[in-house]
Amino acid sequence: MAATAPATEGKAVPDSRQGQDVAGASNMRVILLCLFVANTGFFHGYDNGVVSDVFTMDPFRDMMGWPTPDDEEVAFQKGLTVNGFNIGAAISAVLCGHLIVDRYGRKPALILGSVLFAVGGLVQTCALNSWMLIVGRLVAGVGVGITSCAGPAYIAEVAPSKIRGAMVGIYQS
């Protein structure tokens, strides 16, 4: 039974505020969902920014067996560590659109990308040498590439038309 507003000239008028509450709650849910998905874009930049600081930590350098002054091999390993993530992200972002997102959908692609990012993070955490670290960075990069491909499309699909541009723009900021 619909709620009614105070009678106007003896006639009951349906209360439209109840529908606004439902629409407002639905929009808030979608906005929160969009913000959550937009965090996948944040992870890409954050991960790239943090890794270079880790290289300067003496305990990390000791664990990796890197001498204090970098030699050619250490410089090469550091370059692969940073860029393995970006290479994995670039390749998977290009390939996943047709191979994953179009075939299985945006939501499953976001889940897969998030799982790969987490697995890559776990491999990096457990890394006993620089090559294990590089593999973890590559796996995490593939996950971020998938979410970079699927995230904006998913946000555009679920966001209300009035705020769609703003929601997709949040992904980029």
N, C-alpha and C positions, 0 to 999 in steps of 0.2 A: 504494500500500500504506500503510495507516494505521500510525502510530507506536504502539508498545505500551509500557505502563508495566511496571515490574517485576512478575513473576508473583506472583499471590496464590494460595496453596494449590494450586500446580501449574497454574493457569489464566492465560492471557495476558489482560490487561484493556486495551481500547483507551485510548490516552492522549488525554484531552479537552483537554489544554493546547494542542495544535496548533490546534484550532478556536478557542480563546480568543485566540491570537496573531493569527489572521486577522481575527477580529471586532474585536480591539483596534486593529489597523492600519486596518481599514475605518472604525471610529468616529473615529480620529484624522484620517483623510482627510476625513471629513464635517465634523468640527469645524473643520479648517483651511479647508475650503470655505465654511462658514458665516461664519467670521471674515472671509474675503476679501469675501464678499457684503455683510457688515455694514459694511465700509468705505465702501460707497456712501452710507450714512446719515451717516457721518462727514464725507464731502465736502460734504454740504449745509451743515452747520453751520460747517465750516472756511472754506468759500468765502464765506459771509456775514460771518464775523468778519474775514477778511483785507481785504476790499474797503474797508472804512471806514478802515483804517490807510493804505492806498495813497493815499487822497485827501489826506492830510497831507504827502505827499512832494513837495518842491519840484520835482524833475525831472519827476515825473508831471504836476503842475499846469502846468508850462511846456509840456510836450509836448501837453497837451490845450488849451492856450491859455486856461487859467482864471486870472483875476486873483487876487492874494492875498486881498483881501477878497471873499467870495462875493457876486455880484449875483444877481438873480432867475433869470436864465437858467442860471447855473452851479448854483444850488441845485436847479433843476428837473432839469438833466442828472444831477446827483449822485443825486437821488431816483429817477430812472428807471434809473440804473446799478445801484443797490442793489435796487430793487424789480422791475426787469425779470427778474432771476433768480427772484425769488419768484413773480412772476406766471406765468412759463413753467413753473415747478415745480408750482404749484397747478393750473393748467389741465390740464397733461399728466398729473398724478397722477389727476385725476378722470376724464379721458377714456380713458386708456390701458388701464384694466382691461378694458373691453369691446372696444375697437378693436384692441388689440395683444396683451395678455396672454392673454385668453380665446381669441383666434383662432390665435395663433402659439406661445404657450407662454411660460413664465416665463424660461427661459434665453435664447431669442432676444430677448425684451424687455430683459433685463439687458445683453445685448451691444449692442443698439441704443442704449439709454440711455447706456451707457459711451462708445460712439463719439460720440454727440451731445455729451456732456460734454467729451470731448477736442477735438472740432471747435470747440465754443464757446470753450474755453480757447485754442485756436490763434488764433481770430479776435480774442480779447481781447489776446493777445500781440502780434499784428500791427496792432492798432488805431492808426490815424493821427489819429483824431478821436473825439470823445465819442460820436457816433452809431454808429460802428463798434464801439466798446466796448459800447454798450447792446445792439446786435444780438448780439454774442458772449455777453453775459450772458444774454440771452433764450434763445439756443440751448443754452447750458450748463444753464440752468434747466429747459428741456424734458427734457434728458437726465436730470437729477437727479430730476425728477418721475416719469419712467418707472421709474427704478431704485427710487424710494421706493414705488411701487406693486407692482412685481414682486419686490423683494428679500425682504420678510418672508414672502410667500407661497412663494417658492422655498425659503427656509430651512426653513419649516414642512414642506414636502414632503420634503426630503432628510434632515432631522435625525432621529436615532433617537428613538422615543417617550419614552424615559426622560429625555432632555435637551432635548426640543423646546422647551419653554417657556423654558429658559435661553438656548438659541440664538437664538430670536426676540427675547428680551429684550436680547441683546447688540446687536442692530440699533438699539435705541432708546437705548443708552447711549453 
